[in-house]
Amino acid sequence: MKGKKRLQVTLGMVIIVLALAALIYDTTRSSAMRYMEVAEVAIGMPELQGKGLRVRGRVQKGSINKSREDLKVQFNIEDKTGTISYPVVYTGLPPDTFKDGSEVVVDGRFSSEGVFEAVQIQAKCPSKYEMEDQAGSTSAPEGHDPVTPSQQP
């Protein structure tokens, strides 16, 4: 009787460990996304279809098309030079900072037709980068007087 009880406990523990291992494997496999720039996608495109990706690029100006009925957003994501672009489809509300020319990171997969089916969109705030560009220049932003070190209190 003692041996049978020990076997049952051991078997139960093995089943629990295997179930946890399977759960961890499945979670990491489905959440593992390869991070790429749009230009990198162009190089490896055929092999990337159907795989989880996180793609960084810029929203192509004039490409945003929003449907209010089904919350579908369609746009093109392009590389830094604007020479390579891919169509993106997303269902949901895009971030407030999502607009023409904004830098975006989209998570999803490429369909067999070459359309990126996004499950998440992250848009960076362009005003932050405009301020950084202005801070690096010698002229002050519009409406502000430049302050030189000798003028500071």
N, C-alpha and C positions, 0 to 999 in steps of 0.2 A: 504494500500500500504506500509506503514511504517513497519508494522509487517511482511509482506512478505519479504521485503528487509533484515530485521534483521534475519529472519529465514535462508535465503540464505547465509548470511555472517557467521552465526553460523555453519551451515552445512558444508560450505567450510573449516572453521577452523578445525572442527572435522575431516574431511577427510584428511587434511594436517597433523594433529597431529597423526592420525592413520597410515598414510603412513610413516612418520618419525619413529614411534615406530616399525613398521614392518621392516624397513630398518636397524635400529640399532640392533634389535633382530637377523635378518638374518646375519648381518656382524659379530656380536660377536659369534654367534653359529658356523659359518663356520671357523672363525679364532681361536677359542679356541682350543688349543692343549695341551694335557697332556704330561708333560715332564717326561721321564722315562729312567732308565739305562737298558741295555740289560738283565741283570739278573732279573729285575722287570718285564720285558715283559714276561719272561718265566712263571712267577707265574700267571699272569692274561691273558694269551694268548687267550683262546677261546672267551672271552668277548671283547677283544680289536680289533677283526677283523672289518674293515670298519670304525673305529673311527679315528679321526685326532690325530696323535701322533708326538711327537718330541722325538727321541730316541738317546741316547748318548752311544757310544762305540768306538771300535777300528777296523780299516780295517784289516781283517784277511790277513796275509801274503800269497801271491801267489793266491789270489782270484779275483783280478781285471781283468775284461775282457771288453775291449772297442771296440765298433763297430764304424768305421769312417763313414760308409754310413748313418746311421740313428741317430748318436750321442748317442747311447744307452750305458750305463755303467752298468755292473753287477759286484757285489762284495758281500762279506759276512761281516757282522758287528758282532763283538764278544765282550764278556764281558772282564773284566780286567784279568781274569784267563785263558781265551781262551777255556773254557769248553762249553760255550753256544754261538751259532751263528745263524744268520738268513740271508737268501739271500735278497739282495737289488737290485732293478732295478731303474735306473734314466735315463731320457732322457734329454740331454743337456750337456754343457761343465762343467766338474767338476772344482773346484778351483785348482790353481797351487799347493797348498800345499797338495792336495789329493794324497796319495801314500800308499803303504803297511806299516802297522803298525801305521799310523797316527790316531790321535784321531778325531772322526767325530761326528757331530750332524746332523741327517737326519730328515726332516719333511715329513710326508705323512701318508699312511694308509696301513695296512696289508690286502692283498687279501684273499679270501677264501682258497687259496692254501698255505697260510703262507708266501708269498713273500711280502716284504715291498716295496711298490711302492712310491718312494721318489719324491717329487716335488721340494725339495731344499736340498743341501748338504753344510754343513759348515765344513771345515777342519782346525784344529788348527795347527799352525806351530810347528813342532817337535823341530826345532833348539832352540826355546825360552825355551822349557822345558829342553833340553839337557844342555843349559847354566845355568839354575837354579840348575840342579843337580850338575854340575861341581862347581858352586859357593858354594854349600853346602859342597863339599868335601875339604880335606886338600891339595890335589895335584892340580897343575895348569894345564890348558888345554894344549894339545900337542903343542909344539913350543913356550910356554910362560914360563918365569921364575917366580916362586912365589915371591910375595913381602910381607915381614913381616912388622908389624907396625914400627919397629925400622929403617927400610930402607926407609921409606917415608920421603920426604923433610919437 
